[in-house]
């Protein structure tokens, strides 16, 4: 008799400007606890399948997914789309850097 152990862990997906079709698809697998914030408890295989669906259906929006991971931080995350927060790897630790805010262009009076 073979015993399979499937490790499951909490995952969180946050979307911005996601198309309604993607939001509906995510709601099939995860609980939407706030607008654009989804949580669930899945294996890494299912988590990766859900993330592929996010990448394919996101359009011009952006998303971040965080999940429990067996590392020093206890979590890992991935992002897709344009956002001011950019993940950076610093000696094996993921940190976030910020891009400067875009200032509106001044119009000349000519």
C-alpha positions as CSV (number, residue, x, y, z in Angstrom):
1,X,0.0,0.0,0.0
2,X,1.4,3.4,-1.0
3,X,0.8,6.4,1.1
4,X,0.8,9.8,-0.6
5,X,1.3,12.9,1.5
6,X,0.0,16.1,0.0
7,X,1.3,19.2,1.7
8,X,-1.1,22.0,1.7
9,X,-0.6,25.5,2.7
10,X,-2.3,28.9,2.9
11,X,-2.1,31.0,-0.2
12,X,-3.2,34.6,-0.8
13,X,-3.7,36.3,-4.1
14,X,-4.3,40.0,-4.4
15,X,-5.4,41.4,-7.8
16,X,-5.6,45.0,-9.1
17,X,-7.7,45.9,-12.2
18,X,-8.4,42.3,-12.9
19,X,-11.0,41.5,-15.6
20,X,-14.3,40.1,-14.3
21,X,-13.7,36.8,-16.0
22,X,-10.5,36.2,-13.9
23,X,-12.2,37.4,-10.7
24,X,-15.0,34.9,-11.3
25,X,-12.5,32.1,-12.1
26,X,-10.6,32.8,-8.9
27,X,-13.8,32.8,-6.9
28,X,-14.3,29.1,-8.0
29,X,-11.2,28.0,-6.2
30,X,-10.6,30.6,-3.5
31,X,-12.6,32.7,-1.1
32,X,-12.7,36.4,-1.9
33,X,-12.5,38.0,1.5
34,X,-12.3,41.5,0.2
35,X,-12.5,43.0,-3.3
36,X,-9.6,41.5,-5.2
37,X,-8.2,39.5,-2.1
38,X,-8.5,35.7,-2.4
39,X,-7.4,33.1,0.1
40,X,-7.3,29.3,0.0
41,X,-5.5,26.2,1.2
42,X,-4.0,24.1,-1.6
43,X,-1.1,22.0,-2.6
44,X,1.8,23.5,-4.5
45,X,0.6,21.8,-7.7
46,X,-2.9,23.4,-7.5
47,X,-1.4,26.7,-6.4
48,X,0.8,26.7,-9.6
49,X,-2.2,25.9,-11.8
50,X,-4.2,28.8,-10.2
51,X,-1.2,31.2,-10.7
52,X,-1.0,30.2,-14.4
53,X,-4.7,31.1,-14.7
54,X,-4.0,34.5,-13.2
55,X,-1.1,35.2,-15.6
56,X,-3.2,34.2,-18.6
57,X,-6.3,36.1,-17.6
58,X,-4.9,39.2,-16.0
59,X,-4.8,41.5,-19.0
60,X,-3.4,44.9,-18.0
61,X,-3.9,44.4,-14.3
62,X,-1.4,43.3,-11.7
63,X,-1.4,40.5,-9.1
64,X,0.7,39.2,-6.2
65,X,0.5,35.7,-4.7
66,X,2.0,34.7,-1.3
67,X,2.1,31.3,0.2
68,X,3.6,29.3,3.0
69,X,7.1,28.1,2.2
70,X,9.7,26.1,4.1
71,X,12.4,28.9,4.2
72,X,13.7,31.3,6.8
73,X,10.9,33.8,6.2
74,X,8.2,31.1,6.2
75,X,6.7,32.4,3.0
76,X,7.4,33.1,-0.6
77,X,5.6,35.3,-3.2
78,X,5.4,36.0,-6.9
79,X,4.1,39.0,-8.8
80,X,2.8,39.7,-12.3
81,X,1.9,43.0,-14.0
82,X,3.2,46.5,-13.6
83,X,3.4,47.9,-10.1
84,X,5.6,50.3,-8.1
85,X,6.7,47.5,-5.8
86,X,9.4,45.4,-7.4
87,X,10.6,42.2,-5.7
88,X,14.4,42.0,-5.3
89,X,16.5,39.0,-4.2
90,X,19.1,40.1,-1.6
91,X,21.3,37.2,-0.6
92,X,18.5,34.7,-0.9
93,X,15.9,36.9,0.9
94,X,13.2,38.5,-1.1
95,X,12.7,42.2,-0.4
96,X,10.6,44.9,-2.1
97,X,11.9,48.1,-3.7
98,X,9.7,51.0,-4.7
99,X,9.8,52.8,-8.0
100,X,9.4,56.6,-7.7
101,X,5.9,58.0,-8.1
102,X,5.1,59.5,-11.5
103,X,4.5,63.2,-11.3
104,X,2.0,64.7,-13.6
105,X,3.6,66.6,-16.5
106,X,3.2,70.4,-16.3
107,X,1.6,72.0,-19.3
108,X,3.2,75.0,-20.9
109,X,1.0,78.0,-21.4
110,X,2.1,78.5,-25.0
